[in-house]
């Protein structure tokens, strides 16, 4: 049996009294849509992707955070505020992912339909973290099965805002959920080629807790669950010692986080005569460039899984699940 929670920090138990109050699901009456389409603003690329897929031809979607943008630190710009004010529906993640925007959304929800799509997940499916007392780990997109449930929340929000589109949203969401099932199956098949000892994922911050829980990986982030907390020298040297003691040879950088700490790990290990390389760059909190396969949720996860599997020693095709991956890792 694989250790589901081999990282002692992560536990479904360590959840929580004292959750911060968040904006509740509020559905306003359908409004007259500009150009006949529901105009949606989403915070992260992953949520925008779900809204585009589920909404199809009935929606236009703007994403506030593009490739490489860190949602933990992001603050709304003046043009974001204009876009949200003009929209019919605002989708955000919740679970304190957009930490700097919580108050803004609480205020906006008085005049707009504003839905935190991850807040609707059953709490027993969420992870806690010792660094994040009183809150849940927000990185639920790392497990395609959990993300499928978020897609259901997006579908409900679209249907609430535009009931006439209910059938279309249902059809599109159903097809997307089938893709997510296939993605999960590919993930399991690829990672099953790794031995339990190989299943250690060292990353810049703790974004992969759900990935670890779902697929039997130990995850070690240099920074905690939010990139807002700086990793101290003690944490770096502790991690270096772990790499050396356990003969871990690959670490991963993230597209939305500086690679400074990961380079410090590699240098620290080298000073002890242990060679560590960058196993690849992962999409942790943001997808790839818009218009590319990696700029979709399916491509983002395919890239991560394929990169991790190959870097840690599994034989899986460089093109990934659908042969569409183009970025070298
Ligand atoms: Zn994160």
Boltz pocket constraint, residues with backbone or C-beta under 6 A from the ligand:
constraints:
  - pocket:
      binder: B
      contacts: [[A, 72], [A, 139], [A, 205], [A, 206], [A, 207], [A, 225], [A, 226], [A, 227], [A, 284], [A, 285]]
      max_distance: 6.0
